[in-house]
């Protein structure tokens, strides 16, 4: 069993290789009986007041994903993907649940891949699954974010 000691609540841990991935998947039970609660995506590009375009350099897309699961320690985690190279979201169809039964995270050719399908590979072009690829992945335990309250709020909230 992979052992990790968090030094403080909300400590961000970067995954650097296959041993880290294996340990992370063990810690979060391979996402068994979990759900994607929220997702936030942004880039470094924007339009300034004057109005001129400011463009990020390189792979500037980032995605934060909040997952909750029916288990303790941890019951909720946040994944941060940096340098996103692909993102495909497949919401559950009408009258189906959004439970993730098992997910996978793998590293291939210096790119991390997360998918809600344990059998998926980077060569799979299945449009029926959710997957993301990025150059960096970080995670943190956010057990205090369990429940229905939205955490990635808009200005109006």
Backbone as a ProteinNet text record, in pm:
[ID]
protein_1_A
[PRIMARY]
XXXXXXXXXXXXXXXXXXXXXXXXXXXXXXXXXXXXXXXXXXXXXXXXXXXXXXXXXXXXXXXXXXXXXXXXXXXXXXXXXXXXXXXXXXXXXXXXXXXXXXXXXXXXXXXXXXXXXXXXXXXXXXXXXXXXXXXXXXXXXXXXXXXXXXXXXXXXX
[TERTIARY]
84.1	0	87.9	51.8	124	92.5	193.5	174.6	210.4	126	155.2	109.6	189.6	154.3	140.9	22	2	51.2	132.7	189	89.8	-6.1	-107.8	-230.5	-344.1	-467	-447.5	-498	-489.8	-350.4	-259.3	-126.7	-138	-75	-76.9	41.3	11.6	112.9	120.6	239	257.5	291.1	225.2	255.5	369.6	473.2	591.7	622.5	564.9	596.4	497.5	526.4	433.5	413.3	518.3	500.2	403.8	416.8	323.7	181.4	166.4	33	-28.1	49.7	-0.3	-44.3	36.4	1.3	-121.4	-130.7	-247.5	-374.7	-371.4	-489.5	-530	-432.6	-464	-529.9	-476	-529.4	-675.2	-708.1	-845.3	-926.2	-882.4	-959.5	-989.6	-897.6	-915.9	-1045.8	-1091.2	-1212.3	-1339.7	-1331.4	-1449.1	-1559.1	-1681.6	-1798.5	-1773	-1720.2	-1696.4	-1777.5	-1771.3	-1836.5	-1752.5	-1758.2	-1700.1	-1801.6	-1772.8	-1866.2	-1862	-1740.3	-1725	-1598.9	-1595.8	-1481.5	-1467	-1344.6	-1315.6	-1198.6	-1216	-1110.3	-1080.2	-948.9	-910.9	-778.7	-750.7	-623.8	-562.8	-443	-378.1	-413.2	-496.3	-534.8	-653.4	-655.1	-765.6	-760.1	-866.3	-872.3	-863	-769	-745.2	-847.6	-845.3	-941.1	-930.1	-814.7	-794.1	-851.6	-913	-914.1	-811.7	-702.8	-602.2	-597.3	-560.4	-556.3	-424	-430.2	-312.1	-318.8	-213.9	-214.8	-111.8	-153.9	-63.5	40.7	150.9	260.4	258.3	282.2	289.4	154.3	157.4	35.2	-22.9	-108.9	-156.2	-293.3	-349	-479.7	-461.8	-545.5	-544.8	-686.4	-698.4	-829.3	-821.2	-917.2	-934.7	-1058.9	-1048.8	-1161.7	-1179.9	-1301.2	-1335.5	-1409.9	-1355.9	-1417.6	-1456.6	-1571.3	-1615.2	-1642.9	-1626.8	-1653.3	-1718.9	-1779.7	-1850.4	-1753	-1654.1	-1556.3	-1485.2	-1418.6	-1347	-1198.3	-1137.5	-992.2	-925.3	-922.6	-999.1	-1134.1	-1230.8	-1364.9	-1377.7	-1290.4	-1294.5	-1151.2	-1125.4	-994.6	-1015.8	-913.1	-910.9	-789	-809.9	-700.3	-678	-552.2	-515.9	-431.5	-480.7	-408.6	-350	-220.1	-152.4	-90.2	-90.4	-39.6	-129.5	-260.2	-358.7	-339.8	-335.4	-320.7	-447.8	-537.2	-665.1	-763.9	-889.5	-994.4	-1121.5	-1177.3	-1302.1	-1395.9	-1509.4	-1609.2	-1730.9	-1769.7	-1890	-1983.9	-2080.5	-2175.8	-2260.6	-2311.8	-2401.3	-2528.7	-2581.4	-2706.3	-2824	-2932.6	-3053.6	-3096.7	-3141.1	-3188.2	-3077.2	-2952.4	-2838.9	-2770	-2706.1	-2633.8	-2496.9	-2430.2	-2297.6	-2189.7	-2212	-2116.7	-1996.9	-1877.9	-1755.5	-1727.7	-1722.8	-1699.8	-1551.2	-1473.5	-1328.1	-1274.2	-1160.1	-1095	-948.4	-879.1	-738.3	-660	-537.9	-442.8	-313.7	-257.9	-135.1	-42.8	81.9	185.6	244.9	242.3	299.4	363.3	487	560.2	553	577.5	582	448.6	339.4	205.5	122.1	47	-44	-181.5	-248.3	-382.6	-472.5	-585.3	-687.3	-812.1	-877.7	-999	-1093.8	-1221.9	-1321.4	-1349	-1262.5	-1272.9	-1141.2	-1144.9	-1022.8	-953.1	-1025	-967.3	-916.4	-935.1	-897.5	-746.2	-699.6	-558.1	-548.2	-432.3	-418.1	-446	-443.2	-472.9	-621.5	-701.1	-845.2	-914.6	-993.6	-1064.8	-1214.2	-1247.3	-1386.6	-1447.2	-1552.1	-1617.3	-1715.8	-1729.4	-1826.6	-1767.9	-1643.9	-1581.7	-1523.6	-1498.5	-1431.7	-1283.9	-1199.3	-1055.6	-986.5	-871.1	-792.7	-645.6	-567.8	-423	-356.5	-245.8	-176.5	-31.2	49	191.2	219.4	131.9	149.6	16	22.4	-96	-57.3	-141.3	-125.4	-258.4	-252.3	-375.9	-366.1	-483	-489.3	-616.5	-609	-725.7	-806.4	-937.3	-1027.1	-1153.3	-1134.3	-1248.5	-1351.5	-1308.4	-1402.4	-1490.3	-1466.5	-1549	-1652.9	-1676.1	-1776	-1915.2	-2010.8	-2146.8	-2186.1	-2306.5	-2362.2	-2319.1	-2259.9	-2220.7	-2121.2	-2144.6	-2052.1	-1928.7	-1812.1	-1685.7	-1623.8	-1644.3	-1593.6	-1706.6	-1717.3	-1832.6	-1810.6	-1921.6	-1918.3	-1927.2	-1902.6	-1907.9	-2045.7	-2150.7	-2287	-2315.2	-2240.9	-2265.3	-2191.2
-118.4	0	123.8	219.5	345.5	431.7	485.5	570.8	713.7	805.9	947.2	1021.2	1112.3	1192.8	1336.4	1389.8	1528.9	1615.8	1714.4	1799.5	1904.1	1937.8	2033.3	2015.5	2061.6	2055	2138.2	2090.5	2156.7	2152.8	2071.8	2062.4	2010.7	2080.1	2040.6	1948	1833.7	1732.5	1712.2	1730.6	1709.4	1563.5	1507	1371.1	1380.1	1300.1	1312	1186.3	1074.2	950.6	841.3	722.8	610.9	567.8	576.5	542	638.7	767.4	867.6	840.3	807.5	778.7	657.5	551.7	430.5	461.1	534.5	570.4	657.7	755.3	843.7	764.1	675.3	595.1	505.7	453.7	375.4	462.6	580.7	671.8	706	729.9	769	650.9	530.1	410.8	395.9	442.2	436.8	505.8	603.1	681	597.7	478.8	392.5	462.3	456.7	521.7	669.4	736.9	880.8	953.4	1085.1	1167.3	1291.6	1340.4	1469.6	1573.2	1643.8	1741.7	1872.8	1920.7	2050.1	2050	2144.5	2159.7	2307.1	2355.7	2493.7	2491.7	2557.9	2564.8	2710.5	2744.1	2880.6	2880.7	2994	3015	3146.7	3176.8	3303	3413.4	3384.7	3483.6	3565.7	3693.2	3782.1	3908.5	3986.3	4115.6	4222.6	4314.7	4422.2	4534.4	4633.5	4745.5	4828.6	4829.8	4925.4	4891.6	4799.4	4656.2	4586	4545.7	4469	4326.4	4236.4	4094.3	4062.8	3995.7	3943.9	3792.1	3734.9	3592.8	3519.8	3409.2	3327.3	3261.6	3224.2	3161.9	3011.3	2934.1	2789	2726.9	2615.9	2544	2611.6	2710.3	2792.1	2752.1	2641.7	2596.3	2515.5	2548	2477.7	2433.4	2322.2	2270.6	2222.8	2266.6	2216.8	2129.6	2011.6	1919.8	1877.2	1888.3	1847.6	1715.2	1614.5	1482.5	1453.1	1389	1340.7	1191.7	1119.4	975.4	927.6	809.5	749	670.8	736.2	673.5	784.4	748.9	847.8	847.2	954.5	973.8	931	1007.4	1130.1	1106	1185	1178.2	1275.5	1376.8	1475.2	1515.7	1525.1	1571.4	1671	1749.8	1839.3	1803	1786.5	1766	1896	1933.1	2048.9	1999.6	2022	1987.1	2115.4	2116.1	2232.1	2190.3	2282.1	2248	2147.6	2173.4	2081.4	2075.7	1953.3	1934	1881.4	1822.1	1774.3	1761.3	1793.5	1776	1734.2	1622.2	1571.9	1537	1603.6	1579.5	1512.7	1401.3	1331	1321.4	1414.2	1407.8	1280.9	1240.4	1124.5	1156.5	1060.3	1083.4	1100.4	1152.5	1168.2	1032.3	1033.7	915	816.8	860.8	780.1	853.6	777.9	842.3	890.2	968.3	1020.7	959.1	837.8	771.2	722.7	746.7	691.9	562.8	451.4	323.3	293.5	332.2	323.3	421.5	479.7	572	533.3	596.9	567.3	695.9	693.7	802	734.8	778.6	718.3	822.9	786.8	874	805	875	820.9	935.2	918.4	1018.6	1157.4	1162.5	1287.4	1362.1	1290	1346.8	1259.9	1327.4	1258.2	1248.9	1136.8	1114.6	1069	1138.3	1094.3	1060.9	951.2	910.7	840.6	853.1	783.9	642.6	593.4	457.1	385.1	283.3	214.6	144.6	111.6	40.5	132.3	262.3	358.7	367.4	390.7	417.8	545.7	610.4	734.1	717.6	596.3	573.1	553.8	548.6	525.7	657.9	659.6	780.7	768.4	701.4	680.7	813.6	856.4	982.5	968.4	849.6	823.7	831.6	875.2	883.7	1023	1053.4	1178.2	1148.6	1233.7	1219.4	1353.2	1361.7	1484.6	1447.2	1524.9	1505.4	1638.1	1630	1750.5	1718.7	1820.2	1804.5	1791.7	1846.1	1836.1	1804	1728	1699.5	1717.1	1791	1809.3	1773.9	1736.6	1705.2	1750.3	1764.9	1794.4	1736.4	1699.5	1649.6	1771.4	1766.7	1877	1818.9	1739.6	1676.2	1776.6	1896.2	1999.3	2051.3	2004.1	2040.9	1934.2	1841.1	1738	1801.6	1748.5	1799.8	1870.9	1928	1985.8	2129.1	2198.2	2337.9	2348.7	2448.2	2472.1	2543.8	2500.3	2558	2650.5	2624.1	2709.8	2805.9	2911.5	3001.5	3113.7	3166.7	3282.6	3407.9	3522.2	3648.7	3669.9	3628	3646.9	3565.3	3459.2	3372.5	3425.5
0	0	0	-78.9	-91.3	29.5	91.9	209.7	173.2	214.1	195.8	320	364.2	479.2	432.1	442	405.9	520.8	487.7	591.4	639.5	555.6	596.8	506.9	555.6	476.8	350.6	240.6	110	47.9	102	42.8	-99.8	-193.1	-333.3	-359.5	-420.6	-448.3	-598.7	-655	-798.5	-825.3	-924.6	-969.2	-1069.3	-1047.2	-1132.8	-1212.3	-1173.7	-1244.7	-1211	-1261.6	-1246.4	-1101.9	-1018	-876.7	-809	-839.1	-784.4	-830.8	-957.1	-1012.6	-942.9	-930	-865	-722.3	-649.7	-512.5	-504.5	-593.7	-595.9	-623.7	-722.8	-755.1	-637.7	-565.5	-445.9	-339.5	-318	-216.4	-245.5	-370.6	-405.6	-459.8	-432.2	-466.2	-613.5	-698.6	-844.8	-888	-807.8	-835.6	-825.7	-764.3	-752.6	-673.1	-726.4	-664.9	-637	-737.9	-726.9	-832.9	-825.8	-927.9	-951.7	-1073	-1105.7	-1062.2	-954.9	-897.9	-975	-1003.7	-1071.7	-1155.7	-1250.2	-1338.4	-1372.5	-1374.1	-1412.1	-1509.3	-1623.4	-1723.8	-1753	-1771	-1805.1	-1879.8	-1943.1	-2013.5	-1963.4	-2010.6	-1976.3	-2075.7	-2173.8	-2274.8	-2225.9	-2263.6	-2227.3	-2311.8	-2306.7	-2373.4	-2265.6	-2281.8	-2186.1	-2205	-2116.3	-2121.2	-2247.7	-2313.6	-2423.1	-2560	-2608	-2585.5	-2673.4	-2615.1	-2689.3	-2634.9	-2724.4	-2689	-2621.5	-2507.6	-2438.2	-2452.5	-2504.1	-2535.9	-2450.3	-2390.2	-2311.7	-2400.3	-2340.6	-2413	-2387.4	-2490.3	-2475	-2445.4	-2374	-2337.1	-2213.1	-2233.8	-2122.1	-2068.6	-2115.2	-2066.4	-1938.8	-1839.8	-1711.6	-1678.7	-1607.7	-1567.9	-1423.6	-1344.1	-1207.5	-1206.4	-1144.2	-1135.4	-990.3	-941.4	-805.6	-811.6	-744.5	-737.4	-593.4	-577	-446.2	-460.4	-347.4	-353.6	-225.1	-235.2	-123.3	-36.7	14.2	101.6	177.4	283	362.6	332.3	366.8	367.1	237.1	136.6	123.1	57	96.1	37.2	-78.9	-84	-192.2	-226.7	-356.6	-404.7	-517.6	-538.9	-654	-737.4	-867.1	-961.1	-1036.8	-1055	-1135.4	-1251.3	-1372.5	-1494.2	-1552.1	-1577.5	-1635.8	-1768.1	-1864.2	-1996.2	-2065.4	-2060	-2118.2	-2269.7	-2322.3	-2466.8	-2532.8	-2452.8	-2506.1	-2391	-2420.5	-2321	-2392.8	-2350	-2407	-2292.2	-2287.3	-2183.6	-2245.7	-2187.8	-2232.2	-2112.2	-2102.6	-1991.7	-2000.1	-1885.2	-1882.5	-1959.1	-2032.6	-2104.7	-2007.6	-2059.5	-1979.5	-1923	-1798.9	-1726.8	-1690.4	-1690.7	-1646.1	-1531.8	-1444.1	-1334.5	-1383.2	-1300	-1332.9	-1244.8	-1201	-1113.4	-1195.5	-1142	-1199.4	-1122.4	-1192.7	-1127	-1113.8	-1208.7	-1205.4	-1307.7	-1276.4	-1369.1	-1379.1	-1470.5	-1488.3	-1507.8	-1462.8	-1484	-1527.5	-1638.6	-1686.7	-1744.4	-1754.7	-1810.2	-1931.2	-2045.4	-2168.4	-2245.8	-2283.8	-2362.8	-2298.8	-2168.2	-2091.6	-2088.4	-2110.5	-2102.6	-2009.8	-1921.8	-1830.7	-1896.3	-1875.5	-1928.2	-1814.2	-1795.6	-1701.1	-1782.1	-1745.9	-1814.9	-1719	-1745.7	-1663	-1713.8	-1800.9	-1853.1	-1826.6	-1744	-1702.7	-1819.5	-1925.6	-2040.5	-2150.6	-2137.8	-2240.9	-2255.5	-2378.5	-2405.8	-2488.5	-2491.5	-2569.9	-2718.9	-2769.5	-2911.5	-2936.8	-2831.5	-2841.8	-2875.4	-2978.1	-3018.9	-2992	-2883.5	-2843.8	-2798.6	-2862.6	-2828.6	-2713.4	-2658.5	-2552.9	-2412.6	-2399.4	-2267.7	-2245	-2119.4	-2082.8	-2063	-2121.8	-2098.8	-2114.1	-2051.7	-2053	-2060.6	-2133.5	-2136	-2102.9	-2027.5	-1982.6	-1951.4	-1948.8	-1919.9	-1770.6	-1684.9	-1540.1	-1474.4	-1365.1	-1284.3	-1137.6	-1067	-923.1	-857.5	-729.4	-659.7	-515.1	-454.4	-311.9	-254.3	-128.5	-55.8	-10.1	-36.9	2.3	67.1	170.4	237.3	286.1	317.8	364	249.3	127.5	12.6	-20.8	67.1	42.3	50.8	-25.6	-20.8	-148.3	-145.9	-268.5	-296.8	-200.7	-223.4	-337.8	-423.6	-535	-483.3	-526.1	-481.7	-584.9	-713.6	-820.5	-855.9	-781	-790.6	-889.9	-938.6	-1025.1	-937.6	-996.9	-924.7	-862.4	-932.8	-884.5	-758	-737.8	-621.8	-503
[MASK]
+++++++++++++++++++++++++++++++++++++++++++++++++++++++++++++++++++++++++++++++++++++++++++++++++++++++++++++++++++++++++++++++++++++++++++++++++++++++++++++

